[in-house]
Amino acid sequence: MDEIAADRSHPRYQSLLMRHRIEIAAKEGLLADSAMIAHGRGEAFDYLLGERTIPSAMNATKLAYRCLAEAKKPVISLNGNTVALVGKEIMMLAAKLNCPVEINIFYRTAERMEKLFSRLDNIRTKEVIDVEILGMNPNAKIPGLEGPRANCCREGILNSDVILVPLEDGDRCEALVAMGKTVIVIDLNPLSRSAKRGTLTIVDELSRVVNNMLDFAEPLSEVALDDWDNKENLKQALKHINDLIQN
Ligand code: PTJ
């Protein structure tokens, strides 16, 4: 599945690998019709950021990891793009954090839900990962949201205190914040509504974030969430882009 034309020494190997994973998942019917557009927008911002984890993003990642590790009921929300890009790595992260994952997609169809579950279930079996996969039988709704995207699980998203939402949509992010949750957003676009609405936003590419978290030996952040200024964090990302253009 991960065989791509470029070899690992190619300077843009990781970016090409992510693109390849999206292509394969699209062919398999795992993704929303607009998934490639969303991915392309992410790629454009990643290019502007220099395709690397900038210092403010690393600080955000460390604090996010600490919040997840210290949470009472953490959960990781998964959409189609996330399963395609980092299905295995995110299951390993959930195991490390001892939390469930919940498939919670914007463009919800029974067929996509089944395919996404089956992809994750195969990873779970093959890699011997002990993680609960929620989302197939929703029994609750996110207040303030209309339609199928509001569906969620009581034992997952509904009752969670800290939630990791990679590539989230703005409305749902806002609704989760309104529920009083600590909402950790991963989004390469520092100007997106989710990036602005989240409690803590990691402006970095999803696979880099997850791999960084997998590398952490223990909760590393000395910064507490109460002292976190998310607006300043987003400004740092924009400043980084501006500085790259100036130099
Ligand atoms: O699987 P579904 O049905 O839940 O649909 C998922 C998508 C992503 C298609 C849906 O949520 C969507 O349309 O998202 P948006 O509104 O296009 O937002 C996606 C955001 O993710 C954009 O702001 C992108 O910049 C960002 N993004 C895309 N790829 C990455 C990323 N951020 C981090 N890492 C990436 N690899």
Residues whose N, C-alpha, C, O or C-beta is under 5 A from the ligand:
A	BS01	PTJ	A32 S34 A35 A38 H39 R41 G42 N79 G80 N81 N104 I105 F106 Y107 L167 E168 D169 I186 D187 L188 N189 S192 D204 E205 L206
